[in-house]
Amino acid sequence: MAQSDVKLEEETQASNSIQQPPPQRSIYELSSQYRHWRFSPEQLAAIRRSLNEAAVGVIRDTFENDEPGSSQHIAFLTADEEHALVKHYITKVSQLCGHFRFPDEVEATAITYLKRFYLKNTVMDWHPKNVMLTALFLSLKTTNNAISLEDYTSRIPKTAPADVLDLEFLVAQSLGFEFAVWHAHRALWGMRLDIQTLPNVDTSALPEAYESALSHLKASRLADAELIYTPSQIALTCFACAAPDLASAWASAKGQSSVLNSIVPDILAMMEKDGVEPALEVVKQVDKRLKICKNPEKVKGSKAWLKRQKEVEEAATEKRMRKAEEARKAMEDDPFGGKLDEDVPPIKPIDDDDDD
């Protein structure tokens, strides 16, 4: 082999060995929503089933510890029944936002918070009514639409400020303190602006199509779409429902025709199946049974609650006493504190530039 060929081969191998930079990721892919709050339908079902089974086990043991045999005739809620109750209170978020005339951003954020909360908790521990009110109040603050707590609770019957504040930290903690939400309605608005600029596209029906797509999007909030698909995929589905030609034109211009043909039908099927309110009679029956199978440790005044409160207070008292004893011993050993570390270098004098 000629020397020039050997050199060329070495250069080729060297260039191939250079690590290529990773593909550029979108801003959405860097978000906490993309990293922590996206699941497959199977994962969501498994999470809800696992939470339900664990809750039933704990609550059953609590009943048995209080009174042996008392849990035998209790009909605990299933994962599907829990989910139906949560969906019912999603509709209540929309009603309250309409009553208060809160922006769509607040409504969408509160619904997202409510969904995420019940991927970490069970309704048998925390009733969706109270969590819903707290999630809505929290969303007002995180979207820069805050109102006073007194004003908020005064307009909601049978609601005191403590009903909201008592759960605020729990809700925030369950969200992982990740309050930013990427919503499909923003993507929908962006698509409308894009369609206005597409050449050779009749946009005369665009305003009506956008309003129709927005109504489809609001219905989609009852389904799990936002926990599975991206905001732009949901927005494209809603536009496809309202104006297929405009959705197709946008998808072609953006190189997203594959999404329109493969993912959109799946989202549409989910919206048609799950984007409906649960029957009110079913919700009433579930809520009635919840009063019986609710975790007694969460019911103020119950034996289990009083016992739990006593344990918490005793643990807090023990912790305070332990800290006080440690502080007392430290003072007895050396009331002036330990010796300074001799290895610490002395503080250097400050150079005064005025002397130059």
C-alpha positions in Angstrom: 0.0 0.0 0.0 1.4 3.4 -0.9 2.4 5.7 1.9 -0.2 8.3 0.8 -2.9 5.7 1.0 -1.8 4.7 4.5 -1.8 8.3 5.7 -5.3 8.8 4.2 -6.6 5.7 6.0 -5.1 6.9 9.3 -6.7 10.3 8.9 -10.1 8.7 8.1 -9.9 6.5 11.1 -8.9 9.5 13.3 -11.9 11.5 12.0 -14.3 8.6 12.6 -13.0 8.2 16.2 -13.8 11.8 17.0 -16.9 11.8 19.2 -19.8 13.5 17.4 -21.8 16.0 19.4 -25.1 14.8 20.7 -28.2 15.9 18.7 -29.6 19.2 19.8 -32.5 18.8 22.2 -35.6 21.1 22.3 -36.3 23.3 25.3 -39.3 21.0 26.1 -37.0 18.0 26.3 -34.9 19.8 28.9 -38.0 20.5 31.1 -38.9 18.7 34.3 -42.2 17.8 32.7 -40.5 15.8 30.0 -38.1 14.2 32.4 -40.4 13.4 35.3 -44.1 13.5 34.2 -44.3 11.5 31.0 -45.5 7.9 31.1 -46.9 5.2 28.9 -50.5 4.1 29.4 -49.2 0.9 31.0 -47.0 2.8 33.4 -49.9 5.0 34.5 -52.2 2.0 35.1 -49.4 0.2 37.1 -48.8 3.3 39.2 -52.4 3.8 40.1 -52.9 0.1 40.8 -49.8 0.0 43.0 -50.9 3.1 45.0 -54.4 1.6 45.4 -53.1 -1.8 46.6 -50.6 -0.2 49.0 -53.3 2.1 50.5 -55.8 -0.7 50.9 -53.1 -2.7 52.8 -52.2 0.1 55.1 -55.8 1.2 55.8 -56.9 -2.4 56.4 -54.1 -2.9 59.0 -55.1 0.4 60.7 -58.7 -0.8 61.1 -57.5 -4.2 62.4 -55.1 -2.6 64.9 -57.9 -0.5 66.2 -60.5 -3.3 66.3 -59.7 -6.8 65.0 -62.0 -8.0 62.3 -63.4 -4.6 61.6 -62.1 -4.4 58.0 -63.7 -7.7 56.8 -66.8 -6.1 55.5 -65.3 -2.8 54.1 -65.5 -2.4 50.4 -62.4 -0.5 49.6 -62.2 1.6 46.4 -60.5 0.2 43.3 -57.9 2.1 41.3 -60.5 2.8 38.6 -63.0 4.2 41.1 -60.3 6.4 42.6 -59.5 7.7 39.1 -63.2 8.4 38.4 -63.5 10.5 41.5 -60.4 12.5 40.5 -61.9 13.1 37.1 -65.1 14.4 38.7 -63.1 17.0 40.6 -61.2 18.0 37.4 -64.6 19.2 36.1 -65.0 21.1 39.4 -61.8 23.0 38.6 -63.2 24.2 35.3 -66.5 25.2 37.0 -64.6 27.2 39.7 -62.4 28.9 37.1 -65.4 29.9 35.1 -67.0 31.3 38.3 -64.0 33.3 39.3 -63.1 34.1 35.6 -59.6 32.8 36.1 -57.4 32.6 32.9 -57.2 29.4 31.0 -53.6 29.1 32.2 -54.7 28.8 35.8 -57.4 26.2 35.0 -54.9 24.0 32.9 -52.2 24.3 35.6 -54.6 23.3 38.4 -55.8 20.3 36.5 -52.3 19.2 35.9 -51.4 19.6 39.5 -54.4 17.5 40.5 -53.5 14.7 38.1 -49.9 14.6 39.3 -50.8 14.7 42.9 -52.8 11.4 42.5 -49.8 9.7 40.9 -48.2 10.0 44.3 -51.2 9.8 46.7 -54.5 8.0 47.0 -58.0 9.5 47.5 -58.4 7.2 50.5 -55.8 9.4 52.3 -56.6 12.8 50.8 -60.1 13.7 49.4 -59.9 15.2 45.9 -62.2 18.1 47.0 -59.7 19.5 49.4 -56.7 18.8 47.2 -58.5 20.4 44.2 -59.1 23.6 46.1 -55.4 23.7 47.2 -54.1 22.9 43.7 -56.2 25.7 42.3 -55.0 28.2 44.8 -51.4 27.1 44.2 -51.8 27.4 40.5 -52.9 31.0 40.9 -49.6 31.8 42.6 -47.4 29.8 40.2 -49.0 31.5 37.1 -48.7 35.0 38.6 -52.4 35.4 39.1 -52.4 35.4 42.9 -55.3 36.6 45.0 -55.5 36.7 48.8 -56.4 33.5 50.5 -59.3 35.2 52.4 -60.8 36.4 49.1 -60.4 33.0 47.6 -62.0 31.0 50.4 -64.8 33.5 51.1 -66.3 32.9 47.7 -66.3 29.1 48.1 -69.1 27.7 50.4 -68.0 25.8 53.5 -64.3 26.5 52.9 -62.0 28.0 55.5 -58.4 29.3 54.8 -57.1 26.4 56.9 -58.7 23.9 54.4 -56.3 25.2 51.7 -53.2 26.0 53.8 -53.1 22.6 55.6 -52.5 20.8 52.3 -50.4 23.3 50.4 -47.0 21.9 51.4 -48.2 18.4 50.8 -49.3 19.2 47.3 -46.1 21.1 46.5 -44.0 18.3 47.9 -46.0 15.7 45.8 -45.3 17.8 42.7 -41.6 17.6 43.5 -41.7 21.4 43.8 -41.9 21.4 40.0 -44.5 24.0 39.2 -43.8 24.9 35.6 -46.2 23.2 33.2 -46.0 23.0 29.4 -49.6 23.3 28.2 -51.1 22.2 24.9 -53.2 25.4 24.6 -49.9 27.4 24.1 -48.9 25.0 21.3 -52.3 25.4 19.8 -52.0 29.2 19.7 -48.5 28.8 18.1 -50.0 26.6 15.4 -52.6 29.2 14.7 -49.9 31.8 14.2 -47.9 29.4 12.0 -50.9 28.6 9.8 -51.5 32.3 9.2 -48.1 32.5 7.5 -48.4 29.4 5.3 -48.5 30.1 1.5 -51.4 28.9 -0.6 -53.5 28.1 2.4 -57.1 29.4 2.8 -57.2 30.8 6.3 -60.6 32.3 6.2 -62.0 29.6 8.5 -59.0 29.7 10.8 -60.7 31.7 13.7 -63.6 29.3 13.9 -61.3 26.3 13.6 -59.1 27.6 16.4 -62.1 28.0 18.7 -63.4 24.5 17.9 -59.9 23.1 18.5 -59.8 24.9 21.8 -63.0 23.2 22.9 -61.6 19.8 21.9 -58.4 20.6 23.9 -60.4 21.4 27.1 -62.2 18.1 26.7 -58.8 16.4 26.4 -57.9 17.5 30.0 -60.2 14.8 31.4 -58.0 12.2 29.7 -54.4 11.2 30.4 -53.1 12.7 27.2 -50.9 15.3 28.8 -49.2 12.6 30.9 -48.3 10.5 27.8 -48.0 12.9 24.8 -46.3 16.2 24.1 -48.2 19.5 24.1 -47.7 19.9 20.3 -49.0 16.4 19.6 -52.2 17.1 21.6 -52.6 20.5 19.9 -52.2 19.0 16.5 -54.9 16.4 17.3 -57.3 19.1 18.4 -56.7 21.0 15.2 -57.1 17.9 13.2 -60.5 17.4 14.9 -61.6 21.0 14.1 -60.0 21.5 10.6 -58.3 18.5 9.1 -57.1 20.4 6.0 -55.4 23.1 8.1 -53.8 20.5 10.4 -52.5 18.7 7.4 -51.1 21.9 5.8 -49.3 22.7 9.1 -47.9 19.2 9.5 -46.6 19.1 6.0 -44.9 22.5 6.4 -43.3 21.5 9.7 -42.3 18.0 8.6 -44.7 16.4 11.0 -46.9 14.4 8.7 -45.8 11.1 10.3 -47.2 12.4 13.7 -50.4 13.3 12.0 -50.7 9.8 10.6 -49.4 7.7 13.5 -49.8 9.5 16.9 -52.8 11.7 16.3 -55.2 8.8 15.8 -54.1 7.3 19.1 -54.6 10.6 21.0 -58.0 11.0 19.3 -59.1 7.5 20.4 -58.0 8.3 24.0 -59.9 11.6 23.9 -63.1 10.0 22.7 -62.9 7.2 25.2 -61.7 9.1 28.3 -62.5 12.7 27.6 -65.9 12.5 29.1 -67.2 13.2 32.6 -67.9 10.1 34.8 -71.5 9.5 35.5 -72.7 11.5 38.5 -74.4 8.5 40.0 -71.2 6.5 39.9 -69.3 9.4 41.5 -71.9 9.6 44.3 -71.6 5.9 45.1 -67.8 6.1 45.1 -67.8 9.1 47.4 -70.3 7.4 49.7 -68.1 4.4 50.0 -65.0 6.6 50.5 -66.5 7.9 53.8 -66.4 4.3 55.1 -63.0 3.2 53.8 -61.1 6.5 54.2 -57.8 6.1 56.1 -58.9 6.7 59.8 -55.5 8.2 60.5 -56.5 11.1 58.2 -59.9 11.6 59.9 -59.6 14.3 62.6 -61.0 13.1 65.9 -60.9 9.4 65.2 -59.0 7.0 67.5 -56.4 6.3 64.9 -55.9 10.0 64.2 -55.5 10.8 67.9 -53.1 7.9 68.3 -51.1 9.1 65.4 -51.0 12.7 66.6 -49.8 11.4 70.0 -47.0 9.5 68.4 -46.0 12.5 66.3 -46.0 14.8 69.4 -44.0 12.2 71.4 -41.4 11.9 68.6 -41.1 15.7 68.4 -40.7 16.0 72.2 -38.1 13.3 72.2 -36.2 15.0 69.4 -36.2 18.4 71.3 -35.0 16.7 74.5 -32.2 14.9 72.7 -31.0 18.2 71.1 -31.2 20.0 74.4 -29.2 17.2 76.1 -26.6 17.3 73.4 -26.3 21.1 73.8 -26.0 20.8 77.6 -23.2 18.2 77.3 -21.4 20.4 74.8 -21.5 23.3 77.2 -20.3 21.2 80.1 -17.3 19.8 78.1 -16.2 23.3 76.9 -18.4 26.3 77.6 -16.2 28.4 75.3 -16.2 26.0 72.3 -13.5 23.9 70.8 -10.1 25.0 69.8 -9.6 26.7 66.5 -8.1 24.7 63.7 -4.4 25.5 63.8 -4.0 24.4 60.1 -6.2 27.2 58.9 -4.0 29.7 57.1 -4.0 33.3 58.4 -6.2 35.9 56.7 -4.2 37.8 54.1 -4.1 41.5 54.4 -6.1 43.4 51.8 -4.0 45.1 49.2 -4.7 48.8 49.2 -4.5 50.0 45.6 -4.1 53.6 46.8 -0.5 52.8 47.9 0.6 52.2 44.3 
